[in-house]
Amino acid sequence: MAISQELYPSQDDLLYEEELLRNPYSLKLWWRYLIARSDAPFKKRRTIYERAVKSLPGSYKLWHAYLRERLELVRSFPINHSEYETLNNTFERALVTMHKMPRIWILYLQSLTEQRLVTRTRRSFDRALCALPVQQHDRIWELYLVFVSQKGMPIQTSLRVYRRYLLYDPTHVEDFIAFLVDSELWQEAAERLASVLNDDQFRSIKGKTKHRLWLELCDLLTKNATAVSGLNVDAIIRGGIKKFTDEVGRLWTSLADYYIKRSLFEKARDVFEEGMQTVVTVRDFSVIFDAYAQFEESMLAIKMETLGSDEEEEEEEKGENGRMEDDGSEEEEEDVRTNVELSVAELEKKILHGFWLHDENDVDLRLARLDHLMDRRPELANSVLLRQNPHNVEQWHRRVKLFEGNPTKQILTYTQAVKTVDPMQAVGKPHTLWVAFAKLYETHGDLANARVIFDKAVQVNYKTVDNLASLWCEWAEMELRHKNFKRALELMSRATAEPSVEVKRRVAADGNQPVQMRLHKSLRLWTFYVDLEESLGTLESTRAVYERILDLRIATPQIIINYALLLEEHKYFEDAFKVYEKGTQIFKYPHVKDIWITYLSKFVKRYGKNKLERARLLFEDAVKAAPADAKKPLYLQFAKLEEDYGLAKRAMKVYDEATKAVPNNEKLSMYEIYIARAAEIFGIPKTREIYEQAIESGLPDKDVKTMCLKYAELEKSLGEIDRARGVYIFASQFSDPRSDAEFWNKWHEFEVQHGNEDTFREMLRIKRSVSASYSQTHFILPEYAMQKDQRLSVDEAKDKLKQAGVPEDEMAALERQLAPVIRDTPSKDSNRKVGFVSAGVESQTDGGIKVAANHEDIELPEESDSEDEANVEIAQKEVPAAVFGDLANKRKDIEDDEGGGKDGESRLGALERIKRLKKV
């Protein structure tokens, strides 16, 4: 065969050819030659490759490049093309020298896999594994597993390859199991999965937990129950139930499904029942119950379908038998036991025909079973909750309600409950189980058994004394409902009896003190006993019970009050007061407050003014024992006593003490009461002292301002304008014009009505001064502004501002410049401002010495001997009756009673009496 002309070297190839002739074993020359002819047709390049690998058969670079080009060439051909065979031969020639190169093997094996040459490919994989070192086998096995996992691969081939692979790397057993599952080889898949679970050293490379693998095994076993044999499925699943508690419901249903798949329906029902009786969570119970109900419904539906088809077959058989009888054929009855040709089903049908246990028409039974299951759901759910905590009292009560209308079942439930619940661990009140148990017998008229239940209940050691006391009270109430009053009192006497010394000694030796040893100090029990004695017993027995309560030192303020009220009802007043005295000695504030108030009100109501000194001592003791916030009602009650039965001065003294004793937040209201009572009793002028005392007593600034406003209104009502103005001036230091416009509006109205130009200008000056002091105090002197009760006068505020370097108010400085110069005249009134009486200090002419002004002085004009002045008539105005208060009314009443023996002279005022004496 002639060589094609294009395969001969061209003129450009001569250079490379001459060099190769000189050095044919140079890889560099051959590689340069191939690069230079990269655009040449593949036939020419193949010739160059063949010459190169022939000269250098051990060059990996040449073989790899050659094989890659041939692989790219054949990709466009179908797999049955002859070029594939040529490629395979080339790979075989390459592997003669490149058998240790895994990359060559990989290219060859991938090509064979694409060609679907199963046997040749499998053998090539085996040759590769034999040729390569074991460290590089993982690169081959990866392709090998892909090859055997292809569709159409003989299953036995795949199994043998996977088994060989597990010998190389056992950690990939999960891939083998997945392959077995995909291939539907359930038996070996279950065995492999079970062996993995039994291996404690196994670690999943896919991140699966033992729990997940166990669930996969359960699903595998249950879904393919008939295909898997040789494994104890029941033991495997039950082991998972014990080990994995969060999927108990699913595992139980899996076990039941396993038996259902194997047509063991009764065994499946037993598994469902066992699962519902053992799970401890409502979620697992719901899973099992729903699966159980679905199973029963499906069984019922299947039975109804098969029953309908069987009825049709029976009708056809009966028609055939009737025709045979009509023909008159008579055959002898055949013994079915000797007929070996019959199947087991046919044999059972012929032998057991007519027996009710073998009746195939059991639809009614299946319906009843399903209804019974649905009716049991509340009871089964309650059992689950009780398995979570058998000491849950509320769940036991709910369980009893489920059996309402069935006393026998209720009694059994109560019996089980009182045996199961431990009072020390109970959630709820365990004594209520005993009470409900006894009431069950009571409602059915069996008092004897109810008493037996109560007698057993009071012997149980409860966690708290209150539980035991409640039982005794319920027992006594049961006796009261049935008119057994004497027995009820005996029960209370028995319950409140103190244990003997011998019993206490024995219990102390044991070291575990039951609640029965502390029952005699139960307040609940004693209060119930007292109520019974008051209703059913005598006064002596009731007093004995009360005294016993006091001796045990378990009394409450309410018990003290009840005891005293009982004695008052039976006219034992002094004994009642002694009980109050005991109560005030036993209790402290705030518990004794009600006792003191009741005691004092009862004592005053009883004795009034007969034992006034004793009442005063009681009030003094009560006030002394009370804290500051509780003294106000006691002082008011004390003052009311003095007003009604004592002296008015003493009442005022009590009010005065109250204003000093109560806390700051109640002083204002106390002063208001004090002022109102003083005005009513002694008249309005008496209140001036109280107002001044209140202002100077240390009230908060807000309350001082309020008191000043009331004081100013009082002076204005009495016509003392100058005094009212002085009060306004004093109160101005507590009122910031920016935030307290109400005060300044009132002062403004006052000056408009009663002042003049000078007083009005003085008010404006003070307002500006106070505003300046507040504005500077807030920003420059914060330490003075932050004090709560600080009261600075206007002059003091100015001094502080000067020390801080703050300039004076410009308007105030201008007014001082325009003020008239004081004239040095001998007139007495030249030194006084017209229409203004200062509330502070006034500057004098003698050297600027400041003397405090006395606002109480009354300036009278100098006497004159002129006769004209003697003839001046002075108009008189009647003094308001409010000035004198109630004392004037009382005096008038007394004078009316005396009859006016001196023609009314005693009623005349002092001035009128002096005028009459001059006329005489």
C-alpha angles and dihedrals in degrees: 000000000000119000115244115254093234091062093063117095115266127221089269092052094057093084093056092041093053091050091048090051089056094043112015094166097061112115090194093059093048091048093050089049091053093047091050091052096043090122095050121107116275092247091062092043090048088055090052091047092049092050090046097051090044090056093039107027093164097056110116092189094058095043093047093050092045094050093046091054092049091049091052089049097055096045090087093053127081115257093252093059119120091238089072091059090048088050091051091051090050090053090050091051090048093050090058088077101012098053091119093054110095093195092062090049091050093052091048094047093047089051092049091048090055090049091058092229096153102180096038091046093049091050091046090053089051091049090050092051089050095047100044125068117257093251089068098044093097089069090054096042092056090060092039093058091048088052096051092044093062120114115263093029113138108258095224091054091052092047093052092047092050092048090051089049092053088055087057097042116008092181091078093065089118089065089052091049091050089050091050091050091049089049091049093238092146098167098057092038091056092046093049092047091048091051090051091053091048091053108090091190094057117118119186115235089203093056096250118154126224088250093058093045089050092053090049090052091050092050090047093051096044098044092048101033094143095047096052121072136160095049125102095232094177093055093044095053094042089052089054090049091056094044103041110044098174095068100038095126093053093048092050091051089048091055091049091049089053091058092042090055088052091050092245094136099162090051089051090053090051089052092050092049092047091049093052090048095052109036116102102198129072091224093058090044091053091051093051095042094050091048090047092050092047090050093052092047092050092047090051093049093048091048092052091050094049091045091056093051092046091053090056092051092049091052090052091049091049090052091052092047090051092054091050091052091050089056088059096235113159121195130178117251110263122226104238092196090069095046104097093180093073119097123234092256092051091046092052090047094053098040100039095039109133098021113124092220089057094045108131092200095083097137091121090053092051091048091050090049091052093047091048090052092051092047091052095054097095091047093048092047090051090050089055091054091048090051088056090056117358089188094065104120095191092057091052090054090051090050091055091051089056089065095049109151093028107088094178092056091045092052091050090049093050090048091052091046097053090046094049104040115085108207091213092056099031121130104217130003111324094191090068089070090059091045093050090045091054092044089054089061090042093055089053092050097251101131094161093062090041089057090048090053092050091046090054092044095056090055094060117102105238129192096243134028091232091068092055092044090052090055092053091048092050090049092052091046089054089054090048091052088057094045094250094139097156092052090049091054091047090052091052091047090050093047095049095046112119115238116254123256091252092055091048091051092050093048091048090054091053091052095217111097113201122213090251088075091060098040094097089067096052109127092201091057094048094048090052089048091051091051090051092049093049090050101037108013137066130265092256093052091046092050089049091055092048091049090050089053090052092048091052088050093228097117123127128210089257091055090051091052093046091050092051093047090051091054091047091053089056092046095252094134100157091047089051090052089050088054090052089050091053090050093053090051096047100046134051131203133326091022095050094054096092091046092054094047093048092044095051095044092049093047094049091046091050102045106015108177095348094086100024097146092052090049090051091052091050092051092047091051091048093050092046093052096045123090119240096264092054100046100082099077090044093052091048090051090047092050091048088055092053092046093050101039108005139048127305091228090055090051090052089049090053090050090049092052090047093056089056097043103047120085121265095259090060100040095089094054090045092052090049090054090045092051094046093051093045092050091050095047106032103016136254099293089063089063093066091077090048093050091050091047091050093050092050097039097089101262118166115272093254093053092044090056091049091050092048091053091052090046091052091050089051093052091046091052089052091049095249096136097164092050091049090050090052090052090051091051091051093048093048092080090066096049121080108206091216095058105020106053093150094070094049091046090055092049089047091053090046093054092045090055102037109013139075137221095284095049091046092051089047090054091052091049092052090047091055092046093050091046091052092047092051094046093049094041092056095054108023102029105033093155089067095045094050093059109100104214100026113138118189123179120228093257092050091050090052091051091052091050092051091051089052091052096249115149118239123257108281094218092051091051091050092051091052090053092051094047113115117259113251109252120224098232129145092233114122095219097043090092094057128089113238114255096352132102111189119228092205132038128317125210115242129211097237103090095314095284110165116225124184112250117238109220093187094067116106113210113217123190119251115271117262129200092211115128091214091066091053091059094054111117116222117212114228126212124202115248113240114255090229089070092069098040126200094322091073090052091049091051091049090052090050092050090049089053091051091056100233098272096184098051093264096303091130090062093058119103124243095258093051092050091051092051091052091051091053091052091052 
